Amino acid sequence: MRFFIFLLLLNAPRAWSAHVTLSTVSFDVPDAVAAGNKVLVTTDGISTYAWNRLRADSSSYYYSYSFKLDNVLFEFRECHKVDIYEAFETYFKPSLAKSKELKNFEITRFQSTSNEFLRSSFSNAVVEYDKGMRKLTLLYTINQTGLFLVSIKSKYPAETFLKAQNNLDSILVTAQYTQAVVPQHETVIQKGELVNRTHHTTIKLPYYLATDFNNPVVQATPDNGFVVVFAHAEGSEIFKLNAENKITATAHHDKIIHDIAISEKGFFSLSSTDYNMLSYGIYPSLYLNKHNQNGGVELSQVVFKQNDVKLPGNQVFDYYSRDNVCLEIADTFGIIYMNSEKRFKDLKVLQSGAYKTFSLENGILKKGNEDLYHLSHCFAQASTHDSKFAYLVSLSDGIPRGVCLSKVDIAIAKDSTDTTSFYHHVLFEIDGTPGDNYVADTHFSEPLLYNNFLYVIIETEQGARTDLESNELSANRGHNDLFLVKCSLDSKEMIVKQLTKTDKIEEVNPKLVDLGNELLLIYSEARFDKQTSRYSFADKYLLLDERGGRQSILEEFNSFYDNEKRADYKMPDGPVNRDGSNLVKMADGSVIWVRLLKNAQEIEVIRFK
């Protein structure tokens, strides 16, 4: 959606010079705005995947319009998300200063405005004051996950700030809301071996979702349907879809869901109470939740309790991204796998639980739920299981450093009174000195069980070519390649094979699944333009045999999502975006991939035969 600003130079007092249209909200601004003032217009949103660096890297707006008038900064934003971190960037709350200042913030006038749309959608007002700097932020709820944010900010005398509120009120009185129109999409034309083997469907959502978190949790149901969960700053949105890709149920969960596992009567989920930012002192509670068929929570039980520490020292909440906690169910038994560390002043690290076990009927088990020796400083976890074992894959920053596999015997776990993990194995070692190593730019796909082997695709700089940074110890040279790790389930055989080796191209976001007689690998090629400091992307795919040999040529993978020109996106930590869900095997043997489109109103379901 573009802004349409028509400059009508009128001489009459309070004449409107421009009608500003954001995405769904429009309003008029006075002629003084166009009379020599600097106007900043953002016509396109910036999307990031930034669980761990949200405040540093994420721009929590999709459309914005700002200007300076009478020594006051006015800013208008529309968010297609419930991410409001940027609305609360700073707080300054000295009791005396604030009580004296409240008379300069006329909040009630905005709550009782004559504009029916804004009066009914008013959500909150944030008052900030710091050494003469005043800021008022108004938040209006557009829909279930969208906000319209308005703020004024000035360090001039109170009279100036009060006059600015009069001007703001006159502007907001003109505000109108118009339901956004879902754009038409270009036709998807697939190439290569996947011709006639893919089907792309767009599904209209009942409300906007957060484009910053386009990494939904997706799991298949026994009836060939699936459950999709998107998270945002105020919880998670749950959608249940049938085999015809129709939404049959929706639900909201007030916590951030990290993983789900389907059960006979619904599904279980793991959720946390706060953002997952890798920082000492942040240790949110983690919950195991039991959901019914429609997504509603029937039972919730705490797994790790916030700030539950017996000895002094820092705690670190290490599952800082969605990938850092996982859940498996086999038979009537479940395993929660996570990394929550307790760090003490002597630098001793205690794993308060590498995993915990639970009964589908009775919840968390009191035995077999702690593994005192595991992996130090984990950055990611993923898991899978068969009828006998749960296979837990971690990215560890030390003791050891690398991608590691742990294997849990389900039968032992049911009866054990202490540790249940009896086998640890390093799949891929990572070099580097402490604090400066390749772990920071390493990611891996979901583990895949195929023909009695476990497969993982590792995206790393370890052994990859690079021309962006000459420092051999640099942690973020930004030039990853892909490696295939194939490990026998009895640990007697393992191979590592490099799949890509390119110059000036980075391979990221690998996804691996089996299509029966072959393996499908999908990933993104990222090309960095030094002149613009921006990445451009193209999705690619390969068909592989069970040894990792190519069964097809490297080909572009087209989709509605790819047609949206992702060069507009800003991505932190190099080009790490985790586009869409993992590749999920369905009950009928097909595979689906779910992606939130950039318009935030639709999801794309890609089904592979």
C-alpha positions as CSV (number, residue, x, y, z in Angstrom):
1,M,0.0,0.0,0.0
2,R,1.4,3.4,-0.9
3,F,0.8,6.8,0.6
4,F,-1.1,9.2,-1.5
5,I,-0.2,12.8,-0.5
6,F,-1.9,15.5,-2.4
7,L,-0.5,19.0,-1.6
8,L,-3.3,21.5,-1.7
9,L,-1.8,24.9,-0.9
10,L,-4.7,26.7,0.7
11,N,-4.6,30.0,2.6
12,A,-7.5,29.3,4.9
13,P,-6.7,28.6,8.6
14,R,-6.5,24.9,9.5
15,A,-6.9,24.0,5.8
16,W,-6.0,20.4,5.1
17,S,-3.1,20.1,2.7
18,A,-2.7,16.3,2.5
19,H,-4.8,13.1,3.0
20,V,-2.5,10.4,4.2
21,T,-3.3,6.8,3.8
22,L,-1.3,4.2,5.6
23,S,-2.5,0.6,5.2
24,T,-6.0,0.7,6.5
25,V,-6.0,4.0,8.4
26,S,-6.2,7.4,6.7
27,F,-6.2,10.9,8.1
28,D,-5.7,14.6,7.1
29,V,-2.8,16.8,8.0
30,P,-2.9,20.7,8.0
31,D,-1.2,22.8,5.4
32,A,1.5,23.8,7.8
33,V,2.9,20.3,7.5
34,A,3.5,20.9,3.8
35,A,4.9,24.4,4.2
36,G,8.6,23.7,4.5
37,N,8.5,21.0,7.1
38,K,10.4,17.8,6.6
39,V,8.1,14.9,6.1
40,L,9.3,11.3,6.4
41,V,7.3,8.7,4.6
42,T,7.9,5.0,4.8
43,T,5.9,3.3,2.1
44,D,7.0,-0.3,2.7
45,G,7.5,-2.3,5.9
46,I,10.6,-3.8,7.2
47,S,10.3,-7.5,8.3
48,T,12.8,-9.3,10.5
49,Y,13.2,-12.6,12.2
50,A,14.7,-11.3,15.4
51,W,13.5,-13.3,18.4
52,N,16.9,-12.8,20.0
53,R,17.6,-9.3,18.9
54,L,14.1,-7.8,18.6
55,R,14.8,-4.4,20.2
56,A,18.0,-4.0,18.2
57,D,16.9,-5.2,14.8
58,S,13.1,-5.3,14.5
59,S,11.1,-2.4,13.1
60,S,7.7,-2.8,14.6
61,Y,5.8,-0.9,11.9
62,Y,4.7,-1.7,8.5
63,Y,3.8,1.9,7.3
64,S,4.7,5.2,8.9
65,Y,4.3,8.9,8.4
66,S,6.1,11.6,10.5
67,F,6.7,15.3,10.5
68,K,7.9,18.1,12.7
69,L,5.4,20.9,13.4
70,D,5.9,23.8,15.9
71,N,9.0,22.2,17.5
72,V,7.2,18.9,18.1
73,L,7.8,15.6,16.3
74,F,4.6,13.8,15.2
75,E,4.7,10.2,14.2
76,F,2.0,7.8,12.9
77,R,2.5,4.1,12.4
78,E,0.4,1.2,11.5
79,C,1.5,-2.3,12.7
80,H,0.3,-5.6,11.4
81,K,1.3,-7.2,14.6
82,V,0.9,-7.0,18.3
83,D,4.6,-6.2,18.7
84,I,4.7,-3.0,20.7
85,Y,8.3,-3.0,21.9
86,E,9.0,0.1,19.9
87,A,6.1,1.9,21.6
88,F,7.8,1.4,25.0
89,E,11.5,2.0,24.1
90,T,12.2,4.0,27.2
91,Y,10.6,4.6,30.6
92,F,11.3,7.4,33.0
93,K,9.1,7.3,36.1
94,P,10.3,9.5,38.9
95,S,7.2,9.8,41.1
96,L,7.4,13.6,41.8
97,A,8.3,14.6,38.3
98,K,5.7,12.4,36.8
99,S,2.9,13.5,39.2
100,K,3.7,17.2,38.4
101,E,3.8,16.4,34.7
102,L,0.5,14.6,34.3
103,K,-1.4,17.9,33.9
104,N,0.6,18.4,30.6
105,F,-0.7,15.1,29.2
106,E,-4.4,15.4,28.1
107,I,-5.1,11.7,27.7
108,T,-8.9,11.9,28.4
109,R,-9.5,14.0,25.3
110,F,-8.2,11.2,23.1
111,Q,-10.2,8.6,25.0
112,S,-13.4,10.6,24.5
113,T,-12.8,11.8,20.9
114,S,-15.7,12.5,18.6
115,N,-14.1,10.1,16.1
116,E,-16.1,6.9,16.6
117,F,-13.4,4.6,15.1
118,L,-10.7,5.8,17.4
119,R,-12.9,6.1,20.5
120,S,-13.9,2.4,20.1
121,S,-10.4,1.2,19.3
122,F,-8.5,3.2,21.9
123,S,-6.2,0.7,23.7
124,N,-3.6,2.5,25.8
125,A,-1.6,5.7,26.4
126,V,2.1,5.8,27.4
127,V,3.4,8.9,29.2
128,E,7.1,9.5,29.2
129,Y,9.1,12.4,30.8
130,D,12.8,12.8,31.1
131,K,14.6,16.0,32.0
132,G,12.1,18.2,30.1
133,M,11.6,15.7,27.2
134,R,7.9,14.9,26.9
135,K,6.5,12.0,24.8
136,L,2.9,10.8,24.5
137,T,2.1,7.6,22.6
138,L,-1.4,6.5,21.8
139,L,-2.2,3.0,20.9
140,Y,-5.3,2.0,19.0
141,T,-6.3,-1.7,18.3
142,I,-7.2,-2.1,14.6
143,N,-7.9,-5.8,14.7
144,Q,-6.9,-8.8,16.8
145,T,-3.2,-8.4,16.0
146,G,-2.9,-4.9,14.5
147,L,-2.2,-1.5,16.0
148,F,-2.3,2.1,15.0
149,L,0.4,4.0,16.9
150,V,0.5,7.8,17.3
151,S,3.1,9.8,19.2
152,I,4.2,13.4,19.8
153,K,7.6,14.3,21.3
154,S,9.2,17.6,22.3
155,K,11.7,19.1,24.7
156,Y,10.2,22.6,24.4
157,P,8.1,24.2,27.2
158,A,4.8,22.6,28.3
159,E,2.8,25.2,26.4
160,T,4.3,23.9,23.2
161,F,3.4,20.3,24.1
162,L,-0.2,21.2,25.0
163,K,-0.6,23.0,21.7
164,A,0.7,19.9,19.9
165,Q,-2.0,17.9,21.6
166,N,-4.6,20.3,20.2
167,N,-3.1,19.8,16.7
168,L,-3.0,16.1,17.2
169,D,-6.6,16.0,18.2
170,S,-7.7,17.9,15.2
171,I,-5.8,15.5,13.0
172,L,-7.1,12.3,14.6
173,V,-10.7,13.6,14.4
174,T,-10.4,13.0,10.6
175,A,-9.1,9.4,10.9
176,Q,-10.9,6.7,9.0
177,Y,-10.5,3.0,8.8
178,T,-10.9,1.0,5.6
179,Q,-10.5,-2.8,5.4
180,A,-7.4,-3.6,3.4
181,V,-7.8,-5.4,0.1
182,V,-5.9,-8.6,-0.3
183,P,-3.6,-8.2,-3.4
184,Q,-3.7,-10.5,-6.4
185,H,-0.8,-12.7,-6.8
186,E,1.3,-13.6,-9.8
187,T,0.9,-17.2,-11.1
188,V,3.4,-19.7,-9.6
189,I,5.3,-21.5,-12.4
190,Q,7.4,-24.3,-11.1
191,K,10.5,-25.6,-12.9
192,G,12.6,-28.8,-13.0
193,E,11.8,-32.1,-11.3
194,L,9.0,-30.6,-9.2
195,V,6.8,-29.7,-12.2
196,N,3.3,-31.1,-11.5
197,R,4.4,-32.2,-8.1
198,T,3.6,-29.0,-6.1
199,H,0.3,-27.3,-5.3
200,H,0.2,-23.8,-4.0
201,T,-2.8,-22.5,-2.0
202,T,-3.4,-19.1,-0.4
203,I,-5.6,-19.0,2.6
204,K,-7.3,-15.8,3.9
205,L,-6.8,-15.3,7.6
206,P,-9.5,-13.9,9.9
207,Y,-7.0,-11.2,11.1
208,Y,-3.5,-9.9,10.5
209,L,-0.5,-11.8,11.8
210,A,3.0,-10.6,12.7
211,T,5.3,-10.6,9.7
212,D,8.3,-10.5,12.1
213,F,7.5,-14.1,13.1
214,N,7.1,-16.0,9.9
215,N,8.3,-19.2,11.4
216,P,5.1,-21.0,12.4
217,V,5.0,-24.3,14.3
218,V,3.1,-26.8,12.1
219,Q,2.2,-30.4,12.8
220,A,0.0,-32.8,10.9
221,T,-3.1,-34.4,12.3
222,P,-4.2,-38.0,11.8
223,D,-7.1,-36.9,9.4
224,N,-4.6,-35.3,7.0
225,G,-5.2,-31.9,8.3
226,F,-2.7,-29.8,10.3
227,V,-2.3,-27.3,13.1
228,V,-0.5,-24.0,12.5
229,V,0.7,-21.7,15.4
230,F,2.0,-18.2,14.9
231,A,3.5,-16.3,17.9
232,H,3.7,-12.6,18.6
233,A,4.4,-10.2,21.5
234,E,1.1,-11.0,23.3
235,G,0.9,-14.7,22.8
236,S,0.1,-17.1,20.0
237,E,-2.6,-17.6,17.4
238,I,-3.7,-21.1,16.7
239,F,-5.3,-22.3,13.5
240,K,-6.6,-25.8,12.8
241,L,-7.1,-26.7,9.1
242,N,-8.6,-29.7,7.4
243,A,-7.3,-31.8,4.4
244,E,-8.9,-29.2,2.0
245,N,-6.9,-26.4,3.6
246,K,-10.0,-24.8,5.2
247,I,-9.7,-23.2,8.6
248,T,-12.0,-25.2,10.9
249,A,-11.1,-23.6,14.3
250,T,-9.0,-20.8,15.8
251,A,-7.8,-20.1,19.3
252,H,-5.6,-17.7,21.2
253,H,-3.0,-18.6,23.8
254,D,-1.6,-15.9,26.0
255,K,1.9,-17.2,26.0
256,I,4.6,-17.7,23.2
257,I,4.3,-21.2,21.9
258,H,7.6,-22.8,20.8
259,D,6.6,-26.3,19.8
260,I,3.5,-28.6,19.6
261,A,3.0,-32.3,19.4
262,I,-0.2,-33.9,18.2
263,S,-2.0,-36.4,20.5
264,E,-5.2,-38.4,20.1
265,K,-7.5,-35.9,21.7
266,G,-5.8,-32.7,20.5
267,F,-2.2,-31.5,21.0
268,F,0.3,-30.5,23.6
269,S,2.4,-27.3,23.4
270,L,5.4,-25.7,25.1
271,S,5.1,-22.0,25.8
272,S,7.0,-19.3,27.6
273,T,6.0,-16.1,29.3
274,D,8.4,-13.6,27.8
275,Y,10.4,-12.7,24.7
276,N,13.3,-15.0,24.1
277,M,16.2,-12.7,24.2
278,L,19.6,-14.1,24.9
279,S,20.5,-12.2,28.0
280,Y,21.5,-12.9,31.5
281,G,18.8,-12.2,34.0
282,I,16.0,-13.2,31.7
283,Y,14.5,-16.5,32.7
284,P,10.8,-16.8,31.7
285,S,8.7,-19.6,33.0
286,L,8.1,-22.5,30.6
287,Y,4.7,-24.2,30.5
288,L,3.5,-27.6,29.2
289,N,-0.1,-27.1,27.9
290,K,-2.8,-29.6,26.9
291,H,-5.1,-28.3,24.1
292,N,-8.4,-29.7,22.9
293,Q,-9.2,-30.4,19.3
294,N,-10.0,-26.7,18.6
295,G,-6.8,-25.4,20.2
296,G,-8.3,-24.3,23.6
297,V,-6.1,-24.9,26.7
298,E,-7.5,-27.6,29.0
299,L,-4.6,-27.9,31.3
300,S,-1.3,-26.0,31.9
301,Q,1.6,-27.0,34.1
302,V,4.8,-25.1,34.7
303,V,8.0,-26.9,33.6
304,F,10.6,-24.3,34.7
305,K,9.5,-21.5,37.0
306,Q,10.7,-18.0,36.5
307,N,13.6,-17.0,38.7
308,D,13.5,-20.2,40.6
309,V,17.1,-20.2,41.9
310,K,18.4,-21.4,45.3
311,L,21.9,-19.9,45.0
312,P,22.9,-16.4,44.0
313,G,24.2,-15.7,40.5
314,N,22.9,-15.0,37.0
315,Q,20.5,-17.2,35.1
316,V,20.3,-17.3,31.4
317,F,17.3,-18.3,29.3
318,D,19.1,-20.0,26.5
319,Y,16.2,-21.0,24.2
320,Y,16.3,-17.5,22.7
321,S,14.7,-18.4,19.4
322,R,11.7,-20.6,18.5
323,D,14.1,-23.4,17.8
324,N,15.5,-23.7,21.3
325,V,12.9,-25.9,22.9
326,C,11.1,-28.9,21.5
327,L,8.5,-31.6,22.3
328,E,8.1,-35.2,21.3
329,I,5.3,-37.7,22.0
330,A,5.6,-41.5,21.6
331,D,2.8,-43.8,22.7
332,T,1.4,-42.3,26.0
333,F,4.7,-40.7,26.9
334,G,6.2,-37.3,26.2
335,I,9.7,-35.7,26.3
336,I,10.3,-32.0,26.7
337,Y,13.8,-31.0,25.5
338,M,15.2,-27.6,26.4
339,N,18.3,-25.9,27.7
340,S,17.9,-23.8,30.8
341,E,21.1,-23.1,32.6
342,K,21.8,-21.8,36.1
343,R,25.1,-19.9,36.2
344,F,26.8,-19.2,39.5
345,K,29.6,-16.8,40.6
346,D,32.2,-19.4,40.3
347,L,31.1,-19.8,36.6
348,K,29.8,-23.3,37.4
349,V,27.0,-24.2,35.0
350,L,24.2,-26.5,36.2
351,Q,21.8,-27.8,33.7
352,S,18.5,-27.6,35.6
353,G,17.1,-29.9,33.0
354,A,18.2,-31.0,29.6
355,Y,14.8,-32.6,29.3
356,K,11.8,-33.6,31.3
357,T,9.3,-36.3,30.8
358,F,5.6,-36.3,31.1
359,S,2.5,-38.5,30.9
360,L,-0.2,-37.6,28.5
361,E,-2.7,-38.1,31.2
362,N,-0.9,-37.0,34.4
363,G,1.5,-34.3,33.3
364,I,5.1,-33.8,34.4
365,L,6.8,-36.9,35.8
366,K,8.9,-36.5,39.0
367,K,11.5,-39.0,37.9
368,G,13.8,-39.2,34.9
369,N,13.6,-35.5,34.4
370,E,17.1,-34.2,35.0
371,D,20.4,-34.6,33.2
372,L,23.1,-32.9,35.1
373,Y,25.7,-33.3,32.4
374,H,24.6,-32.3,29.0
375,L,25.7,-29.5,26.7
376,S,26.9,-26.1,27.7
377,H,25.4,-22.9,26.4
378,C,23.0,-24.3,23.8
379,F,21.8,-22.1,20.9
380,A,19.2,-24.4,19.4
381,Q,17.5,-27.7,19.8
382,A,15.4,-29.9,17.5
383,S,14.1,-33.4,17.9
384,T,12.4,-36.4,16.3
385,H,11.5,-39.9,17.4
386,D,10.6,-43.4,16.4
387,S,8.9,-46.2,18.4
388,K,12.0,-46.8,20.6
389,F,14.0,-43.6,20.9
390,A,13.8,-39.9,21.0
391,Y,16.6,-38.2,19.0
392,L,17.6,-34.8,20.3
393,V,19.9,-32.5,18.3
394,S,21.6,-29.4,19.8
395,L,23.9,-26.6,18.7
396,S,26.3,-26.2,21.6
397,D,28.8,-23.4,22.2
398,G,31.0,-25.5,24.5
399,I,31.7,-28.8,26.2
400,P,31.5,-29.8,23.4
401,R,31.2,-27.1,20.7
402,G,29.2,-28.2,17.7
403,V,26.1,-29.9,16.5
404,C,25.4,-32.8,18.9
405,L,23.0,-35.7,19.0
406,S,21.5,-37.2,22.2
407,K,19.5,-40.4,22.2
408,V,16.9,-41.2,24.8
409,D,15.5,-44.7,25.3
410,I,11.8,-44.2,25.8
411,A,11.3,-47.4,27.8
412,I,14.2,-46.5,30.1
413,A,12.9,-43.0,30.5
414,K,9.5,-44.3,31.8
415,D,11.1,-46.2,34.6
416,S,14.3,-44.3,35.4
417,T,14.9,-42.5,38.7
418,D,17.8,-40.3,37.5
419,T,19.3,-39.5,34.1
420,T,17.6,-41.0,31.0
421,S,20.0,-39.9,28.3
422,F,22.6,-42.5,27.8
423,Y,24.2,-41.5,24.6
424,H,25.8,-38.3,23.3
425,H,27.6,-37.9,20.0
426,V,29.1,-35.0,18.2
427,L,27.8,-34.8,14.6
428,F,29.7,-31.8,13.5
429,E,32.5,-30.1,15.4
430,I,32.9,-26.3,15.2
431,D,36.1,-24.4,15.7
432,G,36.9,-21.0,17.2
433,T,38.2,-19.5,20.4
434,P,35.7,-18.8,23.3
435,G,33.5,-15.9,22.4
436,D,34.7,-15.8,18.8
437,N,33.7,-18.9,16.9
438,Y,31.5,-20.3,14.1
439,V,28.5,-21.2,16.4
440,A,27.1,-17.7,16.1
441,D,26.5,-18.3,12.3
442,T,25.5,-21.9,12.4
443,H,22.0,-23.3,12.0
444,F,20.6,-26.7,11.2
445,S,17.4,-28.3,9.8
446,E,14.9,-30.4,11.6
447,P,16.4,-34.0,12.0
448,L,15.0,-36.5,9.6
449,L,14.7,-40.3,10.1
450,Y,15.0,-42.1,6.7
451,N,15.9,-45.8,6.0
452,N,17.3,-46.3,9.5
453,F,19.5,-43.2,9.3
454,L,19.2,-39.8,10.9
455,Y,19.8,-36.9,8.5
456,V,20.6,-33.2,9.4
457,I,21.5,-30.3,7.1
458,I,23.9,-27.9,8.8
459,E,24.3,-24.4,7.6
460,T,27.7,-23.0,8.7
461,E,30.8,-21.1,7.9
462,Q,33.0,-23.9,9.1
463,G,34.9,-25.0,6.0
464,A,32.9,-22.7,3.7
465,R,34.4,-20.2,1.3
466,T,34.3,-16.6,2.2
467,D,35.4,-13.3,0.8
468,L,33.7,-10.9,3.2
469,E,36.1,-11.1,6.1
470,S,39.8,-11.9,6.3
471,N,39.8,-12.6,10.1
472,E,39.9,-16.4,10.4
473,L,38.4,-16.2,14.0
474,S,35.5,-13.9,13.0
475,A,32.2,-15.2,14.3
476,N,30.0,-13.6,11.6
477,R,31.7,-13.5,8.2
478,G,28.3,-14.1,6.6
479,H,29.1,-16.7,4.0
480,N,27.6,-20.1,4.9
481,D,27.5,-23.4,3.0
482,L,25.4,-26.5,3.5
483,F,26.6,-29.8,4.9
484,L,24.7,-33.1,5.1
485,V,25.3,-35.2,8.2
486,K,24.1,-38.9,7.9
487,C,24.2,-40.9,11.1
488,S,23.1,-44.5,11.6
489,L,20.6,-45.0,14.4
490,D,23.0,-47.3,16.2
491,S,25.8,-44.7,16.0
492,K,28.2,-47.1,14.2
493,E,28.4,-45.1,11.0
494,M,28.4,-41.4,10.2
495,I,29.3,-39.4,7.1
496,V,29.5,-35.6,6.5
497,K,29.2,-34.4,3.0
498,Q,29.4,-30.8,1.8
499,L,26.5,-30.0,-0.5
500,T,27.3,-26.5,-1.6
501,K,30.5,-24.6,-2.2
502,T,30.0,-21.2,-3.8
503,D,31.8,-17.9,-3.9
504,K,29.9,-14.7,-3.1
505,I,26.7,-16.7,-2.4
506,E,25.5,-17.8,1.0
507,E,23.2,-20.8,1.4
508,V,20.8,-20.4,4.4
509,N,17.6,-21.7,5.9
510,P,17.9,-25.4,4.9
511,K,14.8,-27.7,5.1
512,L,15.0,-31.5,4.4
513,V,12.2,-34.1,4.0
514,D,11.7,-37.4,2.3
515,L,9.3,-37.8,-0.6
516,G,9.3,-41.6,-0.5
517,N,12.2,-42.6,-2.8
518,E,14.2,-39.4,-2.6
519,L,15.0,-36.6,-0.3
520,L,13.9,-33.0,-1.0
521,L,16.3,-30.2,0.1
522,I,15.0,-26.6,0.0
523,Y,17.1,-23.6,1.0
524,S,17.7,-19.9,0.1
525,E,20.6,-18.4,-1.8
526,A,21.6,-15.0,-0.3
527,R,23.6,-12.6,-2.4
528,F,25.0,-9.5,-0.6
529,D,25.4,-6.2,-2.5
530,K,28.2,-4.2,-0.9
531,Q,27.0,-1.0,-2.6
532,T,23.5,-1.1,-1.1
533,S,24.4,-3.3,1.9
534,R,21.3,-5.4,1.2
535,Y,20.7,-9.1,0.5
536,S,18.7,-10.5,-2.4
537,F,17.2,-14.0,-2.1
538,A,16.2,-16.9,-4.3
539,D,14.8,-20.2,-3.1
540,K,16.4,-23.3,-4.5
541,Y,15.8,-27.0,-4.3
542,L,17.6,-30.2,-4.9
543,L,16.5,-33.9,-5.0
544,L,19.0,-36.2,-3.3
545,D,19.4,-39.9,-2.9
546,E,20.0,-41.5,0.5
547,R,23.8,-41.0,0.2
548,G,23.3,-37.3,-0.5
549,G,24.0,-37.6,-4.2
550,R,22.2,-35.2,-6.5
551,Q,19.1,-36.6,-8.3
552,S,18.3,-33.4,-10.0
553,I,20.0,-30.2,-11.1
554,L,19.9,-27.2,-8.8
555,E,16.7,-25.3,-9.6
556,E,14.8,-22.3,-8.4
557,F,11.7,-22.9,-6.3
558,N,8.9,-20.5,-7.1
559,S,6.1,-19.6,-4.8
560,F,3.6,-16.8,-3.9
561,Y,5.9,-15.9,-1.1
562,D,9.0,-15.7,-3.3
563,N,7.1,-13.5,-5.8
564,E,6.7,-10.9,-3.1
565,K,10.2,-9.6,-3.7
566,R,11.9,-10.3,-0.4
567,A,14.8,-7.9,-1.2
568,D,12.6,-5.4,0.8
569,Y,13.3,-7.3,4.0
570,K,16.0,-6.4,6.5
571,M,17.5,-9.4,8.3
572,P,19.7,-9.4,11.4
573,D,22.5,-11.9,12.0
574,G,23.3,-12.1,8.3
575,P,20.5,-13.3,6.1
576,V,18.9,-15.6,8.8
577,N,15.1,-15.4,8.3
578,R,13.8,-18.9,8.8
579,D,11.2,-18.4,6.1
580,G,8.0,-20.3,7.0
581,S,7.5,-23.6,8.8
582,N,9.6,-26.8,8.6
583,L,8.6,-29.3,5.9
584,V,5.9,-31.4,7.5
585,K,5.0,-35.0,6.5
586,M,1.3,-35.5,6.2
587,A,-0.8,-38.6,7.1
588,D,-1.2,-39.4,3.3
589,G,2.6,-39.2,2.7
590,S,2.5,-35.8,1.1
591,V,4.5,-32.9,2.5
592,I,3.4,-29.3,3.3
593,W,5.2,-26.0,3.9
594,V,3.4,-23.1,5.4
595,R,4.5,-19.5,5.0
596,L,2.9,-16.2,6.0
597,L,2.7,-13.9,3.1
598,K,4.1,-10.4,3.4
599,N,0.6,-8.8,3.3
600,A,0.1,-10.4,6.7
601,Q,-3.4,-11.4,5.8
602,E,-2.8,-14.8,4.1
603,I,-0.8,-17.9,4.5
604,E,0.6,-20.0,1.6
605,V,0.3,-23.7,1.9
606,I,2.6,-25.6,-0.4
607,R,1.9,-29.3,-0.8
608,F,4.5,-31.6,-2.3
609,K,3.5,-35.0,-3.8
